[in-house]
Amino acid sequence: MPEVCVCYTSDVGYLFPSFVSALQARRNSSRALTDILLIGIDIDPATQKIFFRLCEQNDIVFLCYAAGDIEHAPAMLARLFLDDLLPSPYERFLYVDGDTQIRGDLDRLLKQPLAEGTFGAVTDPMSFAVGDDDPAARSFLEHFSAFGFSDDDAKQYFNSGVLYADRAGWGRIGREAWEKFGLFQSKTRYPDQDVLNLVGRDHRLSMSFAWNFPIFFRNIGLDPIIAPCIYHFMSSPKPWDADLPPWDVTASSPYDEITGTFPELASYRKRMSSGRWLRYALQQRYKRWLEKREWSGERVQRILAYEQNADIKSGFKTGG
């Protein structure tokens, strides 16, 4: 049995896109090297039956747990409990959010060793705005300050959507983060991410954006430079909702293909109404203009400098 796995955690609302990403992960990794696990939280029996069958057909391990198995935490916090949820043989894991697409070889990352107690994660995009004087940057800094983060801490704030972790160390980090959630829940804007940053900063290795590429980076021309393997659709709308900038039909077509191949999954794909589509189309055009204005120039240079100095690069040479 492999020593490393790629895993997803989801409630019923995100099972469909998580399954699509898991299929892509299976196609882009070696079976001898890694297993792909889809972990459902509080899934009804009928849905369990469908996903058990489809996962088995596609060499994906489908596991189900009750809400009580994660201490009735919100499903987005299930990643904090991965040491408890994963089968015993795995020593490392690559956790991936369900609103992602895998478009490149994962083996290169999964072969990368990790020091005991460490994990890899990308710096969150909003950290690159720290020190700037615009409404978004001020909002980010206000959020960071609520947790007592200094400006230097804020610049190291990481995104929890993709985590490459030493399992033994994650058990401790996850437990401490869950305890922090009980103390800071009312202050969290990004619940799992905020509490993980409170306890995990000293154990985190910076990771290339090739392994967690925010889709809006396409608006500032970074995709051909970074050559992403994992695309992360971080905000609404999502590509299974509709074809909208900054992605195109190549982003939404995988969901069309899967519902065409497995029509029993159609009811698990939520599509937006025409009215919402029009509203989001206008919103996305504005966001595209705004992001090009705010993220070009100095912020792009900060991102490129980060890429150059990341501990885990896309070529997997360690920094320092």
Secondary structure, DSSP 8 states (H G I E B T S, - for coil): --SEEEEEEE-GGGHHHHHHHHHHHHHTS-TTTEEEEEEEES--HHHHHHHHHHHHHTT-EEEEE-GGGGTT--GGGGGGGHHHHS-TT-SEEEEE-SSEEE-S-SHHHHTS---TT-EEE-B-GGGGGTT--SHHHHHHHHHHHTTT--HHHHHT-B--SEEEEEHHHHHHHHHHHHHHHHHHGGG-SSHHHHHHHHHHGGGEEEB-GGGSEEGGGGGGT-HHHH--SEEE--SSS-TTT---TT--HHHHHHHHHHHHH-GGGGGG-----HHHHHHHHHHHHHHHHHHHHHHTTHHHHHHHHHHHH-SB-TT--B--
